[in-house]
């Protein structure tokens, strides 16, 4: 733990900017992880990354010295930076996002998101210079829920972003997930169909068997990989890609994902003592047909190994 007293030159500055200046070798992901875990205090009170400092404020930073100084941490493996790289070239970056990190700013977290971490990574490499006029900002090609881990595709230039968005719209990008759900599935494999309505105000979706005003059709394919202790492990393919589709659709048919606090069962989640929903975007296949700057990746597939709690 380190303590700092705010100097006059840092009066009226955001705390995250001051800490970046004070500890330039600290991974930015470690800084925002500390804010998320409430490991940074000002005058004895926990604060967020946008807190405005005053001259004379006392900062308490509960981060180990090695991380603050950007040195290797003994016996701890790699520093947690929120993602690992699965594939990278001049046009695309495909990363394996850790659970618990939002892909972009939301109502609960505006900084320290996956896209922030990716921007920092590319800036450190010298591939991106923020603030320059006319410079493209590396952008997400799709979304992934905060508590879902797995593959996320990021475009490094405008041509790649346009091409990838078009291929996703044309169903030329196949996305596969694995998850743990409550109970035994009625069939070993199936194609589930229903209709989804999104409620922006409640930040959730609702499923029904009948089409209603404002609803969208959803199609979710699954295959049972294993079953044990009243928990099924599924391989899921998204035919349509709607908000919270897998989580809400499986819960609707009576098999909520273990650890899902929004669509799952709280009593069940407490019993299994899991921190995040047991859902991973583990494979993406580029089934390209249309021409474009990314056509050289036709037929490529990228895959990671999901990390599940030991409950089966």
C-alpha positions as CSV (number, residue, x, y, z in Angstrom):
1,X,0.0,0.0,0.0
2,X,1.2,3.5,-0.8
3,X,0.1,6.9,0.5
4,X,0.2,10.2,-1.4
5,X,-0.7,13.7,-0.4
6,X,-2.1,15.7,-3.3
7,X,0.2,18.5,-4.4
8,X,-0.9,22.0,-5.6
9,X,-0.3,21.1,-9.3
10,X,-2.8,18.2,-9.0
11,X,-5.5,20.3,-7.5
12,X,-8.9,19.9,-9.3
13,X,-7.6,16.9,-11.4
14,X,-9.2,13.5,-11.8
15,X,-7.7,10.9,-9.6
16,X,-7.2,8.4,-12.4
17,X,-5.1,10.9,-14.4
18,X,-3.0,11.8,-11.3
19,X,-2.3,8.1,-10.6
20,X,-1.3,7.4,-14.2
21,X,1.2,10.3,-13.9
22,X,2.5,9.2,-10.5
23,X,2.9,5.6,-11.5
24,X,3.6,5.6,-15.3
25,X,4.8,2.0,-15.3
26,X,1.7,0.5,-13.7
27,X,-0.6,-1.4,-16.2
28,X,-3.7,0.7,-16.7
29,X,-5.8,-2.4,-16.3
30,X,-4.5,-2.9,-12.7
31,X,-5.4,0.7,-11.9
32,X,-9.0,0.3,-13.0
33,X,-9.3,-3.1,-11.4
34,X,-8.3,-1.4,-8.1
35,X,-11.1,1.1,-8.6
36,X,-13.6,-1.7,-9.3
37,X,-12.5,-3.5,-6.2
38,X,-12.7,-0.2,-4.2
39,X,-9.0,-0.5,-3.3
40,X,-8.3,3.3,-3.6
41,X,-9.3,5.7,-0.9
42,X,-9.3,9.5,-0.6
43,X,-9.3,10.8,3.0
44,X,-10.4,7.4,4.2
45,X,-13.3,7.0,1.7
46,X,-13.5,4.7,-1.4
47,X,-13.8,6.7,-4.6
48,X,-14.3,6.1,-8.3
49,X,-11.9,6.9,-11.1
50,X,-13.6,10.2,-12.0
51,X,-13.2,11.7,-8.4
52,X,-11.8,15.2,-8.5
53,X,-8.9,15.7,-6.1
54,X,-8.2,18.7,-3.9
55,X,-4.8,20.0,-2.7
56,X,-3.9,18.2,0.6
57,X,-6.1,15.2,0.0
58,X,-4.7,11.9,1.4
59,X,-4.6,9.0,-1.1
60,X,-4.4,5.4,0.0
61,X,-3.6,3.0,-2.8
62,X,-4.0,-0.7,-1.9
63,X,-2.0,-2.1,-4.8
64,X,1.2,-4.1,-4.3
65,X,4.4,-2.3,-5.0
66,X,5.5,-4.5,-7.9
67,X,2.4,-3.7,-9.8
68,X,2.6,0.0,-9.0
69,X,6.2,0.1,-10.3
70,X,5.5,-2.1,-13.3
71,X,7.8,-4.9,-12.1
72,X,7.2,-8.7,-12.5
73,X,5.1,-10.1,-9.7
74,X,6.7,-13.2,-8.1
75,X,4.7,-16.4,-8.5
76,X,1.6,-14.7,-9.8
77,X,1.9,-15.4,-13.6
78,X,1.1,-12.6,-16.0
79,X,-0.4,-9.4,-14.8
80,X,-4.1,-9.2,-15.3
81,X,-4.7,-6.9,-18.2
82,X,-8.3,-8.0,-18.9
83,X,-7.7,-9.8,-22.1
84,X,-5.2,-12.1,-24.0
85,X,-4.5,-11.9,-27.7
86,X,-5.8,-14.8,-29.8
87,X,-5.1,-13.3,-33.3
88,X,-3.7,-10.1,-34.6
89,X,-2.7,-8.6,-37.9
90,X,-2.8,-5.2,-39.6
91,X,-6.6,-5.2,-39.8
92,X,-8.0,-7.1,-36.9
93,X,-7.4,-7.9,-33.3
94,X,-9.2,-10.9,-31.7
95,X,-9.0,-11.1,-27.9
96,X,-10.1,-13.4,-25.2
97,X,-11.9,-11.1,-22.7
98,X,-11.9,-12.0,-19.1
99,X,-15.2,-12.2,-17.2
100,X,-16.3,-9.1,-15.2
101,X,-15.1,-6.5,-17.7
102,X,-17.5,-4.6,-19.9
103,X,-16.6,-4.3,-23.5
104,X,-17.5,-0.6,-23.7
105,X,-18.6,2.1,-21.2
106,X,-22.0,1.6,-19.6
107,X,-24.1,3.0,-16.8
108,X,-22.0,1.3,-14.2
109,X,-18.5,1.8,-15.6
110,X,-17.2,4.4,-18.0
111,X,-13.5,3.7,-18.0
112,X,-11.3,0.6,-17.7
113,X,-13.4,-1.2,-20.2
114,X,-12.1,-3.7,-22.8
115,X,-12.0,-1.2,-25.5
116,X,-10.0,1.2,-23.2
117,X,-7.5,-1.6,-22.5
118,X,-7.2,-2.4,-26.2
119,X,-6.6,1.3,-27.0
120,X,-3.9,1.4,-24.4
121,X,-2.3,-1.8,-25.7
122,X,-2.2,-0.4,-29.3
123,X,-1.0,3.0,-28.2
124,X,1.9,1.3,-26.2
125,X,2.8,-0.6,-29.4
126,X,2.9,2.6,-31.3
127,X,0.1,1.5,-33.7
128,X,-2.4,4.1,-32.7
129,X,-2.1,7.8,-31.8
130,X,-5.2,9.1,-30.1
131,X,-6.1,12.7,-30.5
132,X,-4.7,13.1,-34.0
133,X,-7.1,14.5,-36.6
134,X,-8.4,11.9,-39.0
135,X,-7.0,8.9,-37.1
136,X,-9.3,6.0,-36.9
137,X,-10.1,4.8,-33.4
138,X,-9.9,1.0,-33.1
139,X,-13.5,-0.2,-32.6
140,X,-15.5,-3.2,-31.4
141,X,-17.1,-5.3,-34.2
142,X,-19.7,-6.8,-31.8
143,X,-20.5,-6.9,-28.1
144,X,-20.2,-9.4,-25.3
145,X,-21.9,-9.1,-21.9
146,X,-19.7,-7.9,-18.9
147,X,-19.8,-11.3,-17.1
148,X,-19.5,-13.4,-20.3
149,X,-15.9,-14.3,-21.1
150,X,-14.4,-15.1,-24.5
151,X,-13.7,-13.9,-28.0
152,X,-14.2,-10.3,-29.1
153,X,-13.2,-9.0,-32.5
154,X,-11.8,-5.4,-32.8
155,X,-11.2,-3.6,-36.1
156,X,-8.0,-1.6,-36.5
157,X,-9.2,0.5,-39.5
158,X,-12.4,1.8,-41.0
159,X,-12.3,-0.6,-44.0
160,X,-12.0,-3.6,-41.7
161,X,-14.8,-2.4,-39.5
162,X,-17.2,-1.8,-42.4
163,X,-16.3,-5.2,-43.9
164,X,-16.7,-7.1,-40.7
165,X,-20.0,-5.5,-39.8
166,X,-21.3,-6.4,-43.2
167,X,-20.2,-10.0,-42.8
168,X,-21.8,-10.3,-39.4
169,X,-25.0,-8.8,-40.8
170,X,-24.9,-11.4,-43.6
171,X,-24.4,-14.3,-41.2
172,X,-20.9,-14.9,-42.5
173,X,-19.5,-14.9,-39.0
174,X,-20.5,-17.9,-36.9
175,X,-20.3,-17.5,-33.1
176,X,-20.3,-20.5,-30.7
177,X,-20.6,-20.5,-26.9
178,X,-20.3,-23.0,-24.1
179,X,-22.3,-22.8,-20.9
180,X,-23.4,-24.6,-17.8
181,X,-27.2,-24.7,-17.2
182,X,-29.5,-26.1,-14.6
183,X,-31.1,-29.5,-15.2
184,X,-31.1,-32.1,-18.0
185,X,-32.1,-30.9,-21.4
186,X,-35.1,-32.5,-23.0
187,X,-33.2,-33.3,-26.2
188,X,-29.5,-33.9,-26.9
189,X,-29.6,-31.2,-29.5
190,X,-32.3,-28.8,-30.6
191,X,-33.0,-25.5,-32.4
192,X,-35.0,-23.2,-30.1
193,X,-37.2,-20.5,-31.6
194,X,-39.0,-17.7,-29.8
195,X,-39.5,-13.9,-29.8
196,X,-37.5,-11.3,-27.8
197,X,-38.5,-7.9,-26.6
198,X,-35.9,-5.6,-25.2
199,X,-36.7,-3.3,-22.3
200,X,-34.0,-0.5,-22.3
201,X,-35.3,1.0,-19.1
202,X,-34.9,-2.3,-17.1
203,X,-31.8,-3.3,-19.0
204,X,-33.2,-6.7,-19.7
205,X,-35.1,-8.7,-22.3
206,X,-38.3,-10.8,-22.3
207,X,-39.0,-13.9,-24.3
208,X,-42.4,-15.2,-25.6
209,X,-43.6,-17.9,-28.0
210,X,-45.8,-15.4,-29.8
211,X,-44.7,-12.4,-31.9
212,X,-45.6,-9.2,-30.2
213,X,-45.3,-5.5,-31.2
214,X,-41.6,-4.6,-31.2
215,X,-40.4,-8.2,-30.8
216,X,-37.6,-9.8,-32.8
217,X,-37.4,-13.5,-33.7
218,X,-34.5,-15.4,-32.0
219,X,-33.0,-18.8,-33.0
220,X,-30.7,-20.6,-30.6
221,X,-29.1,-24.0,-31.4
222,X,-27.6,-26.2,-28.7
223,X,-25.9,-29.5,-28.3
224,X,-25.4,-31.3,-25.0
225,X,-21.7,-31.9,-24.3
226,X,-22.2,-33.6,-20.9
227,X,-24.5,-34.0,-17.9
228,X,-23.7,-34.5,-14.3
229,X,-25.1,-33.5,-10.9
230,X,-28.2,-32.0,-12.5
231,X,-26.0,-29.6,-14.6
232,X,-25.7,-29.7,-18.3
233,X,-22.8,-28.4,-20.3
234,X,-24.0,-27.1,-23.7
235,X,-22.4,-26.0,-27.0
236,X,-24.5,-23.2,-28.3
237,X,-24.6,-21.6,-31.7
238,X,-26.3,-18.2,-32.2
239,X,-28.3,-18.1,-35.4
240,X,-29.6,-14.7,-34.5
241,X,-27.5,-12.4,-32.2
242,X,-29.8,-10.4,-29.9
243,X,-29.1,-8.8,-26.6
244,X,-28.9,-11.4,-23.8
245,X,-30.3,-14.0,-26.2
246,X,-28.6,-17.1,-24.9
247,X,-29.1,-16.2,-21.2
248,X,-32.8,-15.3,-21.6
249,X,-33.7,-18.0,-24.1
250,X,-32.3,-20.9,-22.0
251,X,-33.9,-19.5,-18.8
252,X,-37.2,-19.2,-20.7
253,X,-37.2,-23.0,-21.5
254,X,-36.4,-23.8,-17.9
255,X,-32.6,-24.2,-18.0
256,X,-31.0,-20.9,-16.6
257,X,-27.3,-20.5,-16.9
258,X,-25.5,-21.2,-13.6
259,X,-24.3,-17.9,-12.0
260,X,-26.6,-15.6,-14.0
261,X,-27.9,-13.0,-11.6
262,X,-30.4,-11.5,-14.0
263,X,-32.1,-14.4,-15.7
264,X,-31.0,-17.2,-13.4
265,X,-32.1,-18.4,-10.0
266,X,-30.4,-16.6,-7.0
267,X,-30.8,-19.6,-4.6
268,X,-29.2,-21.9,-7.2
269,X,-26.4,-19.4,-7.8
270,X,-25.7,-19.1,-4.1
271,X,-25.6,-22.9,-3.7
272,X,-23.0,-23.2,-6.4
273,X,-21.0,-20.2,-5.1
274,X,-20.1,-18.9,-8.5
275,X,-19.0,-15.3,-9.1
276,X,-19.9,-15.0,-12.8
277,X,-22.4,-16.6,-15.2
278,X,-20.9,-19.9,-16.6
279,X,-21.0,-18.7,-20.2
280,X,-18.1,-18.3,-22.7
281,X,-17.9,-17.2,-26.3
282,X,-15.3,-19.8,-27.1
283,X,-15.3,-20.1,-30.9
284,X,-15.7,-17.8,-34.0
285,X,-15.7,-19.1,-37.6
286,X,-15.2,-16.8,-40.5
287,X,-17.5,-18.3,-43.1
288,X,-16.9,-15.5,-45.6
289,X,-18.6,-15.4,-49.0
290,X,-18.8,-11.8,-49.9
291,X,-15.6,-10.0,-51.1
292,X,-13.9,-7.4,-49.0
293,X,-10.6,-6.4,-47.3
294,X,-10.9,-9.3,-44.9
295,X,-11.6,-12.1,-47.4
296,X,-8.1,-13.5,-47.0
297,X,-9.4,-14.8,-43.6
298,X,-12.1,-16.9,-45.2
299,X,-12.4,-20.3,-43.5
300,X,-10.3,-19.3,-40.5
301,X,-11.6,-20.3,-37.0
302,X,-10.4,-19.1,-33.7
303,X,-11.0,-20.9,-30.4
304,X,-10.2,-20.6,-26.7
305,X,-10.8,-23.0,-23.8
306,X,-13.6,-21.8,-21.5
307,X,-12.9,-21.6,-17.8
308,X,-15.8,-23.1,-15.8
309,X,-16.3,-23.5,-12.0
310,X,-15.8,-27.1,-10.8
311,X,-19.4,-27.9,-10.1
312,X,-20.0,-31.0,-12.4
